[in-house]
Amino acid sequence: SFFTASLGSPEMNDFLKATCIIIYLLAVGAVAGLLPPALGSAVQTVAVVLLGLHLVEVLVAFRSINRYPGALVDSIALTLLFGFLHWRSLATRA
């Protein structure tokens, strides 16, 4: 079941990616004035911190990010959105 899935399982990975997307969408909604100010401010802060951490990941894990079979810019964008959820599997590739 989902609740017993390990952190590295595909189900948990999908759940965590969906959580990232929801945070970003809520932050955009807050900017558009669709959330109460206190909640909107909190969500925006979480989104900015998440993006900041993911930016650091781009710098630290660049060697792994560069192993993505597609365009490098796509891999960087995916890392900015999802962090280690994107590049973790790339790090194990030879």
Secondary structure, DSSP 8 states (H G I E B T S, - for coil): -GGG--TTSHHHHHHHHHHHHHHHHHHHHHHTT-S-HHHHHHHHHHHHHHHHHHHHHHHHTHHHHTT-SS-HHHHHHHHHHHTHHHHHHHHT--
